[in-house]
């Protein structure tokens, strides 16, 4: 099921772990720049750059029960990948582990969110950081295209959903969001309100017991993250994303980082995505495992 390169500081076996990292190297529905299939291993390579000690939380990632399962064996069919990932991640969630997916494209967040929602009794809130609305019903003849992921999360899993950082979508998508009262904050909203207010309002709106956090790296301005499949100017800065991750991570049941395309930069985006992932783990562990 998996083939196995390893993330730095992922020192635990499956049985003794809490954090289950896996790569999903699929970009079969990418619509502008493909290449996110190379991101999981680029992030593993980037992890070699970082110290194990996190000063902010006073924790050492070497001591946190992290397991890197390697990369999921991907098929050419998006439908088969969705089915197989849902089955695999359902087992992980049932085993009381927190799945962390390294994409790959955003379409594969759908089965991970579905697995989390179906295998917990608590109320789930979904927070998606994304430059794009992703509210199309289908795109390029494919229902589960990466450009449709939020539409299918809302319609097929849960409408307890907030999108943050959006600034791009078709006219029909913006109309759909308004007509269906889809809760979203544009990047202009974040700039004007401040990320602390946006996070506070999102938590109050969702009123959830647990969260799934999906980070499409194109939520960031391309000046921070140039190596993307669909870059969009006027995005969030890295400190905004870090603050949101610090606030939300302690109550998360799942997390993913998607849409890094390493061939379009010199490693900056993989470095930033990897650092954010490590901040997520440190924040969650500090609140839940290391009290």
C-alpha positions as CSV (number, residue, x, y, z in Angstrom):
1,X,0.0,0.0,0.0
2,X,2.9,2.4,0.8
3,X,6.4,2.8,-0.4
4,X,8.7,4.4,2.0
5,X,11.0,7.4,2.1
6,X,11.0,9.0,5.6
7,X,10.4,12.4,7.1
8,X,13.0,13.8,9.6
9,X,12.0,13.2,13.2
10,X,9.4,10.5,12.3
11,X,11.0,8.0,14.6
12,X,8.1,5.8,15.8
13,X,6.5,2.7,14.3
14,X,2.8,2.7,13.5
15,X,1.6,1.0,16.7
16,X,3.3,3.5,19.0
17,X,2.6,6.6,17.0
18,X,0.0,9.4,17.3
19,X,0.8,11.3,14.1
20,X,0.5,9.4,10.8
21,X,2.3,11.1,7.9
22,X,1.8,9.8,4.4
23,X,2.4,11.1,0.9
24,X,-0.3,11.2,-1.8
25,X,1.7,11.8,-5.0
26,X,-1.2,12.4,-7.4
27,X,-1.8,15.3,-9.7
28,X,-3.9,13.7,-12.4
29,X,-6.5,16.5,-12.5
30,X,-4.2,19.4,-12.3
31,X,-5.4,22.2,-14.5
32,X,-2.6,24.8,-14.8
33,X,0.8,23.5,-13.7
34,X,1.3,19.8,-12.8
35,X,4.0,18.5,-10.6
36,X,2.5,18.3,-7.1
37,X,3.2,14.5,-7.3
38,X,6.8,15.4,-6.5
39,X,5.9,17.3,-3.3
40,X,5.8,14.6,-0.6
41,X,9.4,13.6,-1.2
42,X,10.5,17.3,-1.6
43,X,9.0,18.0,1.8
44,X,10.9,15.0,3.3
45,X,14.1,16.4,1.8
46,X,13.3,19.8,3.2
47,X,12.7,18.4,6.7
48,X,16.5,17.7,6.9
49,X,17.0,21.5,7.1
50,X,15.2,21.9,10.5
51,X,16.2,21.5,14.1
52,X,14.2,18.9,16.0
53,X,13.7,21.4,18.9
54,X,10.7,23.8,18.7
55,X,11.5,26.8,20.9
56,X,8.0,28.3,20.7
57,X,6.4,25.2,22.3
58,X,9.5,24.0,24.1
59,X,9.2,20.6,22.6
60,X,11.5,18.3,20.7
61,X,9.9,16.6,17.7
62,X,12.2,13.6,18.3
63,X,10.2,12.9,21.4
64,X,6.8,13.2,19.7
65,X,5.3,9.9,18.4
66,X,5.4,10.6,14.6
67,X,5.3,7.8,12.0
68,X,6.0,8.4,8.3
69,X,4.2,5.6,6.4
70,X,5.8,6.7,3.1
71,X,3.8,7.4,-0.1
72,X,0.4,5.9,-0.8
73,X,0.4,3.8,-4.0
74,X,-1.5,6.0,-6.4
75,X,-3.6,4.8,-9.3
76,X,-4.4,6.8,-12.5
77,X,-8.1,7.0,-11.6
78,X,-9.2,9.7,-9.2
79,X,-12.2,7.7,-8.3
80,X,-10.1,4.7,-7.3
81,X,-7.8,6.9,-5.3
82,X,-10.7,8.4,-3.4
83,X,-12.1,5.0,-2.6
84,X,-8.7,3.5,-1.5
85,X,-7.7,6.5,0.6
86,X,-11.0,6.6,2.3
87,X,-10.6,3.0,3.3
88,X,-7.0,3.4,4.4
89,X,-7.5,6.6,6.4
90,X,-10.6,5.2,8.1
91,X,-8.3,2.6,9.7
92,X,-5.9,5.2,10.8
93,X,-8.6,7.3,12.5
94,X,-10.2,4.3,14.1
95,X,-6.7,3.5,15.6
96,X,-6.8,6.9,17.3
97,X,-4.1,8.4,15.1
98,X,-4.0,11.8,13.5
99,X,-3.5,11.6,9.7
100,X,-1.3,14.2,8.0
101,X,-1.5,14.0,4.2
102,X,1.3,15.5,2.1
103,X,-0.2,16.1,-1.4
104,X,-0.4,15.9,-4.3
105,X,-3.4,17.9,-5.4
106,X,-6.3,19.1,-3.4
107,X,-8.8,16.5,-4.7
108,X,-7.4,13.9,-2.3
109,X,-8.4,16.0,0.8
110,X,-12.0,14.8,0.1
111,X,-11.5,11.1,1.2
112,X,-9.4,12.1,4.2
113,X,-12.1,14.5,5.5
114,X,-14.7,11.9,4.7
115,X,-12.8,9.3,6.7
116,X,-12.5,11.6,9.7
117,X,-16.1,12.6,9.6
118,X,-17.4,9.0,9.3
119,X,-15.2,7.6,12.0
120,X,-15.8,10.0,14.9
121,X,-18.9,10.7,17.0
122,X,-18.0,14.3,17.6
123,X,-19.2,17.3,15.4
124,X,-16.6,18.0,12.8
125,X,-15.7,21.4,11.5
126,X,-13.8,21.8,8.2
127,X,-11.5,24.7,7.6
128,X,-10.0,25.1,4.2
129,X,-7.2,27.5,3.4
130,X,-7.3,28.1,-0.3
131,X,-6.9,30.9,-2.9
132,X,-9.7,29.3,-4.9
133,X,-13.4,28.7,-4.1
134,X,-13.3,25.2,-5.7
135,X,-17.1,25.1,-5.8
136,X,-17.5,23.8,-9.3
137,X,-19.7,20.7,-9.7
138,X,-17.3,19.3,-12.2
139,X,-14.3,20.6,-14.2
140,X,-12.9,19.4,-17.5
141,X,-15.4,16.5,-17.4
142,X,-14.2,15.2,-14.1
143,X,-16.5,15.4,-11.0
144,X,-13.7,15.0,-8.4
145,X,-11.3,17.4,-10.0
146,X,-9.1,19.4,-7.7
147,X,-11.1,22.5,-8.7
148,X,-14.3,21.0,-7.2
149,X,-13.1,19.7,-3.8
150,X,-14.9,22.2,-1.6
151,X,-18.2,21.7,-3.5
152,X,-18.1,18.0,-2.8
153,X,-17.0,18.4,0.8
154,X,-20.0,20.6,1.5
155,X,-22.5,18.5,-0.5
156,X,-21.3,15.0,0.4
157,X,-19.6,15.2,3.8
158,X,-20.5,18.3,5.8
159,X,-21.6,21.9,5.3
160,X,-20.0,22.8,8.6
161,X,-17.3,24.5,6.6
162,X,-15.3,27.7,6.4
163,X,-12.9,28.7,3.6
164,X,-10.2,31.3,4.4
165,X,-8.0,33.3,2.0
166,X,-10.1,32.9,-1.2
167,X,-9.7,35.4,-4.0
168,X,-10.4,33.4,-7.2
169,X,-13.4,31.6,-8.7
170,X,-15.7,31.7,-11.6
171,X,-18.8,34.0,-11.5
172,X,-20.9,30.9,-11.0
173,X,-18.9,29.8,-8.0
174,X,-19.2,33.2,-6.3
175,X,-22.9,33.1,-7.0
176,X,-23.2,29.6,-5.6
177,X,-21.3,30.7,-2.4
178,X,-23.7,33.6,-1.9
179,X,-26.9,31.7,-2.7
180,X,-25.9,28.8,-0.4
181,X,-24.4,31.0,2.3
182,X,-21.1,29.3,2.2
183,X,-19.0,30.8,4.9
184,X,-15.8,32.3,3.5
185,X,-13.2,35.0,4.1
186,X,-11.3,36.5,1.2
187,X,-7.7,37.5,1.5
188,X,-8.9,41.1,1.7
189,X,-11.1,40.1,4.7
190,X,-8.0,38.7,6.4
191,X,-6.0,41.8,5.6
192,X,-8.7,44.1,7.0
193,X,-10.0,42.1,10.0
194,X,-6.7,40.4,11.0
195,X,-6.1,36.7,11.2
196,X,-6.9,36.6,14.9
197,X,-10.4,37.9,14.3
198,X,-11.0,35.6,11.3
199,X,-9.9,32.5,13.4
200,X,-12.1,33.6,16.3
201,X,-15.2,34.1,14.1
202,X,-14.6,30.8,12.3
203,X,-14.4,28.9,15.5
204,X,-17.6,30.5,16.7
205,X,-19.4,29.8,13.4
206,X,-18.4,26.2,13.2
207,X,-19.1,25.4,16.9
208,X,-17.3,22.1,16.4
209,X,-15.8,19.5,18.8
210,X,-13.0,18.7,16.3
211,X,-11.6,20.2,13.1
212,X,-10.1,19.0,9.9
213,X,-7.6,21.6,8.5
214,X,-6.8,21.5,4.8
215,X,-4.0,23.8,3.7
216,X,-3.8,24.5,0.0
217,X,-0.5,26.3,-0.2
218,X,-1.8,28.6,-2.9
219,X,-3.6,30.5,-0.1
220,X,-0.2,32.1,0.5
221,X,0.9,34.9,-1.8
222,X,3.3,33.6,-4.5
223,X,6.0,35.8,-3.0
224,X,6.0,33.4,0.0
225,X,5.2,30.2,-2.0
226,X,6.1,30.4,-5.7
227,X,6.2,26.6,-6.3
228,X,2.5,26.0,-6.8
229,X,0.1,24.4,-9.3
230,X,-2.2,27.4,-9.5
231,X,-0.5,30.5,-7.9
232,X,-2.8,33.5,-7.2
233,X,-1.4,37.0,-6.2
234,X,-2.6,39.0,-3.2
235,X,-2.5,36.1,-0.8
236,X,-1.9,35.5,2.9
237,X,1.5,35.9,4.4
238,X,3.3,33.1,6.2
239,X,2.8,34.5,9.7
240,X,-1.0,34.6,9.2
241,X,-1.0,30.9,8.2
242,X,1.3,30.0,11.2
243,X,-1.0,31.8,13.6
244,X,-4.0,30.0,12.3
245,X,-2.3,26.7,12.5
246,X,-1.2,27.4,16.1
247,X,-4.8,28.2,17.0
248,X,-6.6,25.4,15.3
249,X,-4.1,22.5,15.5
250,X,-4.8,21.5,19.2
251,X,-8.4,20.6,18.3
252,X,-7.7,18.9,14.9
253,X,-8.4,15.3,14.0
254,X,-6.7,15.6,10.6
255,X,-4.5,17.8,8.5
256,X,-3.2,18.1,4.9
257,X,-0.9,20.2,2.9
258,X,-1.5,20.2,-0.8
259,X,-0.7,21.7,-4.2
260,X,3.1,22.3,-3.8
261,X,4.8,21.9,-7.2
262,X,8.5,21.8,-6.5
263,X,9.7,22.1,-10.1
264,X,8.6,25.8,-10.2
265,X,10.9,27.2,-7.5
266,X,14.2,26.5,-5.7
267,X,12.7,24.6,-2.8
268,X,11.1,27.6,-0.9
269,X,7.6,26.3,-1.0
270,X,8.4,22.8,0.1
271,X,10.5,24.3,3.0
272,X,7.6,26.5,4.1
273,X,5.0,23.7,3.8
274,X,7.3,21.4,5.8
275,X,7.8,24.0,8.5
276,X,4.1,24.6,8.8
277,X,3.5,20.9,9.2
278,X,6.1,20.8,12.0
279,X,4.4,23.7,13.7
280,X,1.1,21.9,13.4
281,X,2.5,18.8,15.1
282,X,4.2,20.8,17.8
283,X,1.1,22.8,18.6
284,X,-1.2,19.7,18.7
285,X,1.3,17.7,20.8
286,X,1.9,20.5,23.2
287,X,-1.8,20.8,23.9
288,X,-2.7,17.1,23.9
289,X,0.3,14.8,24.6
290,X,2.9,16.9,26.5
291,X,0.8,18.6,29.2
